[in-house]
Amino acid sequence: MAKNTYNEDSIRSLDWKEHIRLRPGMYIGKLGDGSSKDDGIYVLVKEVLDNCIDEHVMGFGKIIDVKISDYKVDIRDYGRGIPLGKVVDCVSKINTGGKYDSKAFQKSVGLNGVGTKAVNALSSYFKVQSIREGETKIAEFERGELQTDADVQSSSLRNGTRVSFIPDNDIFKNFHFIPSYLDDQIWNYAYLNAGLTVNFNGVKYHSQNGLLDLLSKKIAEENRRYPIIHLKGDDIEVALTHGNQYGEEYYSFVNGQYTTQGGTHLSAFREAIVKVCRDFFKKDYDAADIRASITGAISVRVQDPVFESQTKTKLGSINIAPEGATLRTYVADFLREKLDNFLHRNSEVAEALEKRIKQSERERKEMAGVKKIANERAKKANLHNKKLRDCRLHYNQEQEERRYDSTIFITEGDSASGSITKARDVQTQAVFSLRGKPLNCFGLTKKVVYENEEFNLLQHALNIEEGLDTLRYNRIVIATDADVDGMHIRLLLMTFFLQFFPELVRDGHVYVLETPLFRVRDKKKTIYCYDEEEKQSAIKELKGKPEITRFKGLGEISPTEFGDFIGEDMRLTPVILKEDTSIEKLLKYYMGKNTPQRQEFIIDNLYMEKDLDDIA
């Protein structure tokens, strides 16, 4: 047996760009191809925008220009501009930046001097330009290597910094930016920074009312049980209302940074809402009843925030510098005064709030017996059925490097689930097999989730009965046949998630697996095609008369072939819920009883049998 040699030659020192490229997850979380909102390419955009926002917060620059195509990013602020003699250092030397000087940057987002260096190292092309007081400096890089270090020249441009970059396709395989994700990202910057205007691809993003505007866009007026409560103080802003949806929905921010995983500020916010309501109504309501169907937002600004990862998605700070008060006490004291005063002054809102709490209390008590029976049935079924082929790794928000990796495929029938099960990565990929078509649950109460065996077992497989905090898999992939029945099952599953667990969709956990429709091959080469255009291109490439196979169902694809479609190059289409979408209206249109509008839509978009033959 060969012995591993461990000596001085085994010790390596990596330079900054080598380390970032070798361990990108330490700096930007997951990589991905852009199909998920937390993929690395969006973190790169955020890192550059954060610097622009910090300039705005410090009082320099009210406009940011952003242009993003499928592959290239260009961001220009009108702040002070990087000091010209330090332009190269600020984007290529770790632990170099202005954020270490607390007098220059108070309560900023970026503190460790890594952000733009990571963008630089992970981009096939990176350009930075600074303009200060009639002079400009430009530097260009490729994968972190300096290519152009231009001399300082005179300039008539306004002060500020411009960064352009193209993410490296070697790192982000087959990536592309999805406009809806960028739209959400940029709106959050606008909501959190009053007076800021972001011009994104020719569209103006501007908010006058901060979190009030955010919640107004997130929850339609007809779905609010009472007008949005909006409260502001020194370095804190909150907004909240209750609706008719299931679950809780929160948006939390620190120094303008969207903390998607929450943290100490969000925990304090949730606790404080419960405490204020109990004290105001003088009744020990269950915390779950108070927070059921709530939509809330909190923004705090603290000096020297401590985040639990480089991507700054979860706040770990306990104290508020320099005062030394705990963040929990700060948030609790603010709500105890402001929210309590608001409820006393707005009796109609207080009555509507308590009515919603009492409704949640009744529903919870009515469900208790049903849930107990369903849980026992699920435990019993799990011992004997083969619906879930689990994986060894589960989604864990505390394990930063691995928390993105787990996936569950929801399939129809034994043949499809059998093929995926044999081809999957047992470490990270699980399979849940449906038996026939799920129930159309539109308009039904959550009671059906427990009474319907299929939904009950799926809920337990995902572990989402009590919310997303216990979700077992990061990606929930609907894998159905590319035929009418498969499309119908896909819609029924989407209806289930949107009706009872909308946060799964809002938080970007639900996807549709794209599998090839055609296999085109000759004796030397096989090409899998996902649409008619790709099929025609493959026929031209192979020339002659290649063999063409049309896959009608997933069960027709062998496990060996399936391994090519659910690996690193897996094609996933995210299920995206736009901010201004009303779930109730959406489901009523597509899944309710036949409405005249839907009938008209079907007629206008109906393919006749002859048309289908022409495109087959």
Residue pairs with C-beta under 8 A, 6 or more apart in sequence:
14 22
16 92
16 93
16 94
16 117
16 121
16 144
17 92
17 117
17 120
17 121
17 143
17 144
17 145
20 26
20 27
20 117
20 118
20 121
20 122
20 144
21 121
21 122
21 143
21 144
21 171
24 31
24 40
24 118
24 122
24 171
25 31
25 400
25 401
26 310
26 401
27 114
27 118
27 122
27 310
28 40
28 43
28 44
28 47
28 118
28 122
28 310
28 311
29 38
29 40
29 43
29 309
29 310
29 311
29 313
29 400
29 404
30 36
30 38
30 39
30 40
30 404
31 39
31 40
31 171
31 172
31 173
32 38
32 39
32 40
32 41
32 172
32 175
32 404
33 39
33 172
33 173
33 174
33 175
33 176
34 41
34 42
34 172
34 175
34 176
34 177
34 178
34 181
35 178
35 511
35 572
35 573
35 574
36 404
36 475
36 508
36 574
37 178
37 181
37 184
37 185
37 508
37 574
38 260
38 311
38 313
38 404
38 508
39 172
39 175
40 122
40 167
40 171
40 172
41 167
41 172
41 175
41 177
42 177
42 181
42 182
42 185
43 311
44 73
44 118
44 119
44 122
44 123
44 165
44 167
45 68
45 73
45 75
45 182
45 185
46 185
47 110
47 115
47 116
47 118
47 119
48 73
48 75
48 115
48 116
48 119
48 163
48 165
49 64
49 66
49 75
49 185
49 186
49 189
50 109
50 110
50 115
50 256
50 257
51 77
51 110
51 115
51 116
51 161
52 61
52 64
52 75
52 77
52 79
52 161
53 64
53 109
53 189
53 193
53 196
53 256
54 99
54 105
54 108
54 109
54 110
55 61
55 77
55 79
55 80
55 161
56 62
56 64
56 77
56 79
56 193
56 196
57 107
57 108
57 193
57 255
57 256
58 79
58 104
58 105
58 106
58 108
60 78
60 79
60 80
61 77
61 78
61 79
61 80
61 160
62 78
62 195
62 196
62 197
63 77
63 78
63 196
63 197
63 198
63 199
64 75
64 76
64 77
64 78
64 189
64 196
64 197
64 198
64 199
65 74
65 75
65 76
65 77
65 198
65 199
66 73
66 74
66 75
66 76
66 186
66 198
66 199
66 200
66 201
67 73
67 74
67 75
67 200
67 201
68 74
68 177
68 182
68 200
68 201
69 177
70 176
70 177
71 166
71 167
71 175
71 176
71 177
72 164
72 165
72 166
73 163
73 164
73 165
73 166
73 167
73 177
74 162
74 163
74 164
75 162
75 163
75 164
76 160
76 161
76 162
76 163
77 160
77 161
77 162
78 158
78 159
78 160
79 159
79 160
79 161
80 132
80 159
80 160
81 130
81 131
81 132
81 159
81 160
81 161
82 90
82 128
82 130
82 132
82 137
82 161
83 130
83 132
84 130
84 132
84 135
84 136
84 137
84 152
86 96
87 128
87 130
87 137
87 138
87 139
88 139
88 146
88 149
89 96
90 96
90 97
90 98
90 116
90 128
91 116
91 117
91 119
91 120
91 126
91 128
91 139
91 141
92 117
92 120
92 141
92 144
92 146
93 117
94 113
94 114
94 117
95 112
95 113
96 113
97 110
97 113
98 104
98 105
99 105
99 108
99 110
99 111
99 112
99 113
100 111
100 113
102 303
102 304
106 303
107 235
107 255
107 301
107 302
107 303
107 305
108 255
109 254
109 255
109 256
109 257
109 312
111 304
111 305
112 310
114 310
116 128
116 163
117 144
118 310
119 126
119 163
119 165
120 126
120 141
120 144
120 165
121 143
121 144
122 143
122 167
122 168
122 171
122 172
123 141
123 143
123 165
123 166
123 167
123 168
124 142
124 143
124 166
124 167
124 168
124 169
124 170
125 140
125 141
125 142
125 164
125 165
125 166
126 140
126 141
126 142
126 144
126 163
126 164
126 165
126 166
127 138
127 139
127 140
127 141
127 162
127 163
127 164
127 165
128 138
128 139
128 161
128 162
128 163
129 136
129 137
129 138
129 161
129 162
129 163
130 136
130 137
130 160
130 161
130 162
131 155
131 157
131 158
131 159
131 160
131 161
131 162
132 159
133 159
134 154
134 155
134 156
135 152
135 153
135 154
135 155
136 152
136 153
136 154
136 155
136 157
137 150
137 152
137 153
138 148
138 150
139 146
139 148
139 149
139 150
140 146
140 147
140 148
141 147
143 168
167 175
169 175
173 568
173 569
174 569
178 574
178 576
180 576
180 578
181 576
182 200
183 200
183 579
184 579
185 258
186 198
186 200
186 205
187 205
187 207
187 214
187 217
187 579
188 214
188 251
188 253
188 258
189 196
189 198
189 205
189 256
190 196
190 197
190 198
190 205
190 206
190 207
191 207
191 210
191 211
191 213
191 214
192 210
192 253
192 256
192 299
193 207
193 256
194 207
194 208
194 210
196 206
197 204
197 205
197 206
198 204
198 205
198 206
199 205
207 213
207 214
209 216
209 230
210 230
210 232
210 237
210 239
210 299
211 230
211 237
211 238
211 239
211 251
211 297
211 298
211 299
212 228
212 230
212 239
214 239
214 251
214 297
215 228
215 230
215 239
215 240
215 241
215 295
215 296
215 297
216 228
217 579
217 580
218 249
218 251
218 295
218 579
219 241
219 243
219 295
220 580
220 582
222 582
223 243
223 244
223 245
223 582
223 584
224 241
224 242
224 243
225 241
225 242
225 243
225 244
225 293
225 352
225 353
225 355
225 356
226 241
226 242
226 348
226 349
226 352
226 353
226 356
227 241
227 349
228 239
228 240
228 241
229 238
229 239
229 240
229 241
229 339
229 342
229 349
230 237
230 238
230 239
231 237
231 238
231 239
231 334
231 335
231 338
231 339
231 342
233 334
233 338
235 300
235 301
235 302
236 298
236 299
236 300
236 301
236 330
236 331
236 334
237 298
237 299
238 269
238 296
238 297
238 298
238 299
238 334
238 335
238 339
239 296
239 297
240 273
240 294
240 295
240 296
240 297
241 294
241 295
241 296
242 293
242 294
242 295
242 352
242 353
242 356
243 293
243 294
243 295
244 293
244 584
245 293
245 295
245 502
245 583
246 292
246 293
246 446
246 499
246 500
246 501
246 502
247 292
247 293
247 467
247 501
247 502
247 503
248 270
248 291
248 292
248 293
248 294
248 295
248 296
248 467
248 503
249 294
249 295
249 296
249 502
249 503
249 506
250 262
250 266
250 269
250 270
250 294
250 295
250 296
250 297
250 298
251 258
251 296
251 297
251 298
252 258
252 259
252 262
252 263
252 265
252 266
252 269
252 297
252 298
252 299
252 315
253 259
253 297
253 298
253 299
253 300
254 263
254 265
254 299
254 300
254 301
254 302
254 305
254 307
254 312
254 315
254 317
255 300
255 301
255 302
255 305
256 299
256 301
257 312
258 313
259 265
259 266
259 307
259 312
259 313
259 314
259 315
260 313
260 314
260 507
261 308
261 313
261 314
261 397
262 314
262 315
263 307
263 308
263 314
263 315
263 316
263 317
264 315
264 316
264 317
264 318
264 327
264 328
265 298
265 300
265 315
265 317
265 327
265 331
266 298
266 315
267 328
268 327
268 328
268 330
268 331
268 332
269 296
269 298
269 331
269 335
270 291
271 328
271 332
272 331
272 332
272 334
272 335
272 336
272 339
273 290
273 291
273 294
273 296
273 335
273 339
274 285
274 287
274 290
274 291
275 332
275 335
275 336
276 335
276 336
276 339
276 340
276 343
277 285
277 290
277 353
277 357
278 284
278 285
278 290
279 336
279 340
280 340
280 343
280 344
280 350
281 354
281 357
285 357
285 361
286 361
286 364
288 360
288 364
289 357
289 358
289 360
289 361
289 364
290 357
290 360
292 356
292 357
292 360
292 363
292 364
293 356
293 360
298 331
300 327
300 330
300 331
302 317
302 320
302 321
302 327
303 320
303 321
303 322
304 317
304 321
305 315
305 317
306 315
306 316
306 317
307 313
307 314
307 315
307 316
308 314
308 315
308 316
308 400
309 400
314 397
317 327
318 326
318 327
318 328
319 325
319 326
319 327
320 326
320 327
320 330
342 349
343 349
343 350
343 353
344 350
363 445
363 446
366 447
367 446
367 447
367 450
370 447
370 450
370 451
371 450
371 465
373 450
374 450
374 451
374 456
375 460
377 453
377 456
378 456
378 457
378 460
381 387
381 453
381 457
382 388
382 457
382 460
385 457
386 433
387 432
387 433
387 435
387 457
387 461
388 430
388 431
388 432
388 433
388 457
388 461
389 417
389 421
389 424
389 430
389 431
389 432
389 433
390 430
391 406
391 407
391 408
391 424
391 425
391 426
391 427
391 428
391 429
391 430
392 426
392 427
392 428
393 402
393 405
393 406
393 427
393 428
394 406
394 472
394 473
395 403
395 404
395 406
395 471
395 472
395 473
395 474
396 402
396 403
397 403
397 469
403 474
404 474
405 428
405 474
406 428
406 429
406 430
406 472
406 473
406 474
406 475
407 428
407 429
407 430
407 473
407 474
407 475
407 476
407 477
408 429
408 430
408 431
408 432
408 461
408 462
408 472
408 473
408 475
408 476
408 477
409 417
409 420
409 424
409 429
409 430
409 431
409 432
409 477
409 479
409 513
409 566
410 432
410 434
410 458
410 476
410 477
410 478
410 479
410 493
411 417
411 420
411 431
411 432
411 433
411 434
411 479
411 480
411 554
412 433
412 434
412 436
412 437
412 480
412 481
412 485
412 486
412 489
412 554
413 433
413 434
413 555
414 433
415 553
415 554
415 555
416 433
416 479
416 480
416 481
416 553
416 554
416 555
417 431
417 432
417 433
418 555
418 559
419 554
419 555
419 557
419 558
419 559
419 562
420 431
420 479
420 554
420 559
420 562
420 566
421 431
422 559
422 562
423 559
423 560
423 561
423 562
423 563
423 566
424 430
424 431
424 566
425 566
425 567
429 566
430 461
430 473
432 458
432 461
434 454
434 489
435 454
437 485
437 488
437 489
437 492
438 452
438 454
438 455
438 489
438 492
438 493
438 496
439 448
439 452
439 454
439 455
439 492
440 492
440 495
440 591
441 448
441 449
441 452
441 455
441 492
441 495
441 496
441 499
441 500
442 495
442 499
442 587
442 588
442 591
442 592
443 592
444 499
446 500
448 455
449 455
449 456
449 459
449 500
450 456
455 496
458 496
459 465
461 472
462 471
462 472
462 473
462 476
463 470
463 471
463 472
464 470
464 471
464 501
464 504
467 503
468 503
468 504
468 507
468 509
471 504
471 509
473 509
474 509
475 509
475 511
475 572
476 497
476 504
476 509
476 510
476 511
477 511
477 512
477 513
477 572
478 489
478 490
478 493
478 494
478 510
478 511
478 512
478 513
479 513
479 515
479 554
480 486
480 487
480 489
480 490
480 554
481 552
481 553
481 554
482 515
482 517
482 551
482 552
483 552
483 553
486 553
490 512
491 590
491 591
492 591
494 505
494 510
494 575
495 587
495 590
495 591
497 504
497 505
497 510
497 575
498 505
498 577
498 583
498 586
498 587
499 583
499 587
502 577
502 583
504 510
505 575
505 576
505 577
506 577
508 574
508 576
510 574
510 575
511 572
511 573
511 574
511 575
512 572
512 573
512 575
513 565
513 566
513 570
513 571
513 572
514 530
514 571
514 572
514 573
515 530
515 551
515 554
515 557
515 565
516 528
516 529
516 530
516 551
516 557
516 565
517 529
517 530
517 531
517 532
517 535
517 550
517 551
518 528
518 529
518 534
518 535
518 538
518 548
518 549
518 550
518 551
519 526
519 527
519 528
519 529
519 547
519 548
519 549
519 551
519 561
520 526
520 527
520 528
520 529
520 535
520 538
520 539
520 542
520 546
520 547
520 548
520 549
521 527
521 542
521 546
521 547
521 549
522 542
522 544
522 546
522 547
525 542
527 534
527 538
527 541
527 542
528 561
528 564
528 565
529 535
529 537
529 538
530 571
532 615
535 548
538 546
539 546
539 548
550 616
551 557
554 562
557 565
565 571
577 583
588 595
589 595
589 597
589 598
590 598
